[in-house]
Amino acid sequence: MSEIVLLDTSIHLNVLDVPGWNQDRDSVLAEFGRRLQAGDYFLLPLAAVWETGNHIAHLSDGDHRRSFATKLATDVKRALGGELPYQPTYFPTPEVFGGWLDDFPGYAHRSKSAKRTREGISLADMTIIKEWELACRKHSMSTVLIWSLDADLMSYHRAM
């Protein structure tokens, strides 16, 4: 049965082959192919788009920054147009995002994981988690997961 898969920044960076963030590209592309064959449904959270853009903006070479920024923009526009195997998640309304912002201090306060007790959950990760929760509610009869190379986000996997 196909799964609902939210792509984290770590996956998107490897798909786009962004230098310095693409060390797992071969395994990510192999897994992507396997998931495509399985008929999985892919979502690209807006936080992952923003974080990918931030990593691109920090590349040391201006030509690389421009090239990969163009690649990101083209990729997301193609996803918006339904041309890719993934699509961006919805744009939260001001009311929904305001509620997320109300929740953020609690997420920032708690430890990211049992092993990462000196850092909290970032606003970007929190919004990806919120989108995962929304997808779980919306697709109650499906497996929903965050596909990430970050062990903390990989734990968000509701199997059916």
Secondary structure, DSSP 8 states (H G I E B T S, - for coil): --EEEEE-HHHHHHHHT-TTS-TTHHHHHHHHHHHHHHT-EEEE-HHHHHHHHHHHHT-S-HHHHHHHHHHHHHHHHHHHTT-SSEEE-----HHHHHHHHHHHHHHHHS-SSSS-TT----HHHHHHHHHHHHHHHHTTTSEEEEE-SSHHHHT-EE--
